[in-house]
Amino acid sequence: MTEFIEIHIQKNLNHRLPRSIDSRQEIFGTSDARDRHRKLDLFRDMIGASVNLALRDKSCCMDTNFLNRFLYAKKFDCVAALDLLIKYFLFKENNKHILQKLSIFDENIQASLRDGNPSVLKQRDRKGRKVITFAAANWDTTKYSMEDVFRALLLSLDKLLENVENQALGFVVIVDWTNFTYKQSKHISAKTLKLMIECLQDCLPAKFKGIHFIGQPWYVDVMLRVIKPFLNDKIKRRLLVHGTNLNSLHNMVSKDILPPDLGGEGPTINTLDWYHYLLESSQNSELRKTYRLIEATVYSKTADWQKPVTIPNGTQKIESNGNLINIKQIS
């Protein structure tokens, strides 16, 4: 039965992924189904037997999708996956101020997402990876902080990692610094930047296959020189700075999926698309899972974040962060 289900999954994956990659080899490597199931069971046993205080909550053991995040991130090396899981839980424990109310209904997270920080392209690259983009110049420093951008990224990654293809194939990140001002750069927090590096490279079960900077001004180059000593060798190799040379970017990420703003031939980014996807997917949220980053808040028309406002013409509008949701006549 297990083999039949996996064959069915493989057919679907091969249909969805670009033909230029061998989706089975990229996702599952050279190991067979029995070996992966054996390692998943071993990983569960290792978590159950661990006396590390970070793993005192054993409820994650029955969530196969969640455990696979760590196994794929470490190529099914159970010892390395356990170490990553411990670091993940320690990060959650030590950074509750960052993760508190990590929800699509947080107003600052919403503001960041609506500005395209981040956005997620609908099409995958030629290797099947999801492409995450940032529009640095859109950052409204009067409305939300760098920490809020980080929280919006964590929320997005936690949602994206529900998909096994994303767990296995990883992500490509493109940060567009074009028109990013010196005044905006003064709001870059060294403390938050250090925390982001620690989390993304050491504590999160996500594989970043490429990080591309384009259009960066000199003060971003200075920032890069400061942070590079904190990056591990793998991330250093994958962090590529293109400046205004978009041809070098297109050698890594095909033009046909990139928007015109990034010199591509694909559709223009609508910064509301990813925000709306996260909002709509919240309607299908499961009960709160304490081991996940996302705080499950089910969308409903009577949610607390909706604010009834009476206006002069005798109608009532319900707004969410200034957006019109519904209008009804007051009797």
C-alpha positions in Angstrom: 0.0 0.0 0.0 2.8 2.4 0.9 4.6 1.7 -2.4 1.3 2.3 -4.3 0.8 5.7 -2.6 4.4 6.7 -3.3 4.1 5.7 -7.0 1.0 7.9 -7.3 2.8 10.8 -5.6 5.7 10.4 -7.9 3.5 10.7 -11.0 2.0 13.9 -9.7 5.4 15.4 -8.8 6.8 14.5 -12.2 3.8 16.2 -13.9 4.1 19.4 -11.9 7.9 19.9 -11.8 9.9 21.3 -14.8 11.1 18.7 -17.3 14.7 19.9 -17.0 15.2 18.1 -13.7 14.7 14.5 -12.5 12.2 15.2 -9.8 12.5 11.8 -8.2 16.2 12.1 -7.9 16.1 15.7 -6.7 13.4 15.0 -4.1 14.2 11.5 -2.8 17.9 11.2 -3.7 19.2 7.7 -4.3 17.5 6.1 -1.2 14.4 3.9 -1.7 11.1 4.2 0.1 11.8 1.5 2.6 15.1 3.2 3.6 13.3 6.6 4.1 10.6 5.0 6.2 13.2 3.2 8.3 15.0 6.5 8.9 11.8 8.3 9.7 11.0 5.6 12.3 14.5 5.9 13.7 14.2 9.7 13.9 11.0 9.3 15.9 12.7 6.8 18.2 15.6 9.2 18.7 13.3 12.1 19.6 11.3 9.9 22.0 14.4 8.7 23.7 16.1 12.1 24.0 16.4 13.6 27.4 17.3 17.1 26.0 15.0 19.6 27.6 14.5 21.3 24.2 12.6 18.0 23.2 10.4 17.7 26.2 7.4 18.2 24.0 7.2 14.9 22.1 4.0 15.7 20.3 5.8 16.4 17.0 6.7 12.7 16.7 3.4 11.8 15.1 3.6 14.6 12.5 5.4 13.0 9.5 5.3 16.2 7.4 7.0 18.2 10.2 9.7 15.6 10.8 10.4 15.3 7.1 11.4 19.0 7.1 14.4 18.2 9.2 15.2 14.9 7.5 15.2 16.5 4.0 17.2 19.5 5.3 19.9 17.1 6.4 19.6 14.5 3.6 18.1 11.9 6.0 21.0 12.0 8.3 19.1 11.3 11.5 21.8 12.5 13.9 22.2 15.8 12.0 18.4 16.1 11.8 18.1 15.7 15.5 20.7 18.3 16.2 18.8 20.7 13.9 15.5 19.9 15.6 17.0 20.7 19.0 18.4 24.1 17.6 15.0 24.8 16.2 13.2 24.3 19.6 15.9 26.3 21.4 15.4 29.2 18.9 11.7 29.1 19.7 12.3 29.0 23.4 14.8 31.9 23.3 13.0 34.2 20.9 9.4 34.2 22.1 9.2 37.9 21.5 9.8 37.3 17.8 7.5 34.4 17.5 4.6 35.6 19.7 1.5 35.9 17.6 3.3 34.9 14.4 0.1 35.1 12.4 -1.2 36.5 9.1 -3.5 38.6 11.3 -0.6 40.6 12.8 -0.9 44.1 11.4 2.8 44.7 10.9 3.3 41.4 9.2 0.4 42.3 6.9 2.0 45.6 6.0 5.3 43.9 5.2 3.7 41.3 3.0 1.6 43.9 1.1 4.8 45.8 0.3 6.3 42.6 -1.2 8.6 41.7 1.7 8.5 38.9 1.0 6.6 37.8 -2.2 6.7 34.3 -3.6 6.7 33.7 -7.4 4.0 31.4 -8.7 6.4 29.5 -11.0 9.3 27.4 -9.8 12.8 27.7 -11.3 14.3 25.1 -13.6 15.3 23.0 -10.7 11.9 23.0 -9.1 12.7 25.5 -6.3 10.3 28.2 -5.1 11.6 31.7 -5.6 11.2 34.2 -2.7 11.7 37.9 -3.6 12.1 41.0 -1.5 11.5 44.6 -2.7 13.8 46.5 -0.3 12.8 49.9 -1.6 9.2 49.3 -0.6 10.0 49.0 3.1 8.0 51.6 4.9 10.1 52.1 8.0 7.4 54.3 9.6 5.0 51.4 9.6 7.0 48.3 10.4 10.5 47.3 11.5 13.1 45.0 10.2 12.0 42.5 12.8 8.5 42.5 11.3 10.1 41.7 7.8 11.9 38.8 9.5 8.6 37.6 11.1 6.8 37.9 7.7 9.6 35.7 6.2 9.3 33.1 9.0 5.6 32.9 8.6 6.0 32.5 4.8 8.7 29.8 5.2 6.6 27.8 7.7 3.7 27.8 5.3 5.9 26.9 2.3 7.5 24.0 4.2 4.1 22.2 4.4 4.9 21.2 0.8 7.2 18.2 0.5 8.7 19.5 -2.8 9.8 22.7 -1.0 11.3 20.6 1.9 13.3 18.6 -0.6 14.2 21.1 -3.3 14.7 24.2 -1.2 14.4 27.9 -2.1 16.0 30.6 -4.1 15.9 34.2 -2.6 16.3 37.4 -4.6 16.6 40.7 -2.8 16.2 43.7 -5.0 17.9 46.7 -3.4 17.2 49.1 -6.3 16.2 52.6 -5.0 16.9 51.5 -1.4 17.8 54.7 0.3 20.5 55.6 2.9 17.7 56.8 5.2 16.1 53.3 5.0 19.4 51.7 5.7 19.6 53.4 9.1 16.7 51.2 10.2 18.6 48.0 9.6 19.1 46.5 13.1 22.4 44.8 13.7 20.8 42.7 16.4 17.9 41.5 14.2 20.3 40.9 11.3 22.5 38.6 13.6 19.3 36.8 14.8 18.2 36.3 11.2 21.5 34.8 10.2 21.5 32.5 13.2 18.0 31.3 12.6 18.0 30.9 8.8 21.4 29.1 8.5 21.5 27.1 11.8 18.0 26.6 13.2 15.4 26.4 10.4 14.8 23.2 8.4 14.9 25.1 5.0 17.5 24.7 2.3 18.5 28.0 0.6 20.1 27.0 -2.7 20.8 30.6 -3.8 20.6 34.1 -2.3 20.9 36.8 -4.9 21.4 40.6 -4.3 20.8 43.0 -7.1 20.9 46.7 -7.4 22.6 47.1 -4.1 24.0 50.6 -3.2 27.4 51.0 -1.6 26.0 51.0 2.0 24.5 47.6 1.4 28.0 46.4 0.2 29.4 47.7 3.5 26.7 45.8 5.4 27.6 42.6 3.5 31.3 42.9 4.5 30.2 43.2 8.1 27.9 40.1 8.1 30.0 37.7 6.0 32.2 36.5 8.9 29.0 35.2 10.6 27.9 33.2 7.5 28.9 29.5 7.2 30.9 28.4 4.2 27.9 27.0 2.3 25.9 30.2 2.6 28.9 32.3 1.6 29.2 30.2 -1.6 25.5 30.7 -2.4 25.3 34.4 -1.6 25.8 36.1 -5.0 26.0 39.8 -5.5 25.1 41.0 -9.0 24.8 44.7 -8.7 23.2 46.0 -11.9 24.4 43.0 -14.0 21.1 41.1 -14.3 22.7 38.8 -16.9 24.6 37.1 -14.2 21.3 36.6 -12.2 19.6 35.2 -15.3 22.4 32.7 -15.6 21.2 31.3 -12.3 17.4 32.0 -12.5 15.7 31.8 -15.8 14.3 35.0 -17.2 11.0 33.3 -18.2 9.8 33.1 -14.5 11.2 36.4 -13.3 9.1 39.6 -13.4 10.1 42.6 -15.5 11.4 44.5 -12.4 14.1 41.7 -12.2 14.8 41.9 -16.0 12.6 38.9 -16.6 9.9 37.9 -19.1 7.4 36.6 -16.6 4.3 38.3 -15.1 4.6 41.4 -12.9 4.6 40.7 -9.2 1.4 41.5 -7.5 2.5 42.0 -3.9 -0.9 41.2 -2.6 -1.0 37.6 -4.1 1.1 36.0 -1.5 -0.6 38.0 1.3 -4.0 36.8 0.1 -2.8 33.2 -0.2 -1.7 33.2 3.4 -4.9 34.9 4.5 -7.1 32.4 2.6 -5.1 29.3 3.7 -5.7 30.3 7.3 -9.3 29.2 6.8 -8.0 25.6 6.7 -5.7 25.9 9.7 -5.5 22.8 12.0 -5.6 23.1 15.7 -2.7 24.8 17.2 0.5 22.7 17.0 2.9 23.9 19.7 6.0 22.8 17.8 5.2 24.9 14.7 6.2 28.5 14.3 2.8 29.7 12.9 0.1 30.6 15.5 -3.0 29.1 14.0 -5.8 31.7 13.8 -8.8 30.6 11.8 -10.2 33.3 9.5 -13.8 34.2 10.0 -16.0 37.2 9.3 -16.5 37.8 13.0 -12.8 37.6 13.9 -11.6 40.1 16.5 -9.3 41.9 14.1 -12.4 43.2 12.1 -13.4 46.6 13.3 -17.0 47.8 12.7 -17.0 51.5 11.8 -20.2 53.7 11.4 -20.0 56.2 8.6 -22.3 59.2 7.9 -24.5 57.7 5.1 -26.1 55.2 7.6 -24.0 52.2 6.6 -21.5 50.2 8.5 -18.2 49.0 7.0 -15.9 46.4 8.4 -12.3 47.1 7.9 -9.1 45.0 8.3 -6.2 47.3 8.4 -8.0 49.9 6.2 -9.3 47.4 3.7 -13.0 47.2 3.0 -14.4 43.8 3.9 -18.1 44.1 3.9 -20.8 46.8 3.9 -24.3 46.4 5.3 -27.2 48.8 5.9 -28.0 49.7 9.5 -31.7 49.4 10.2 
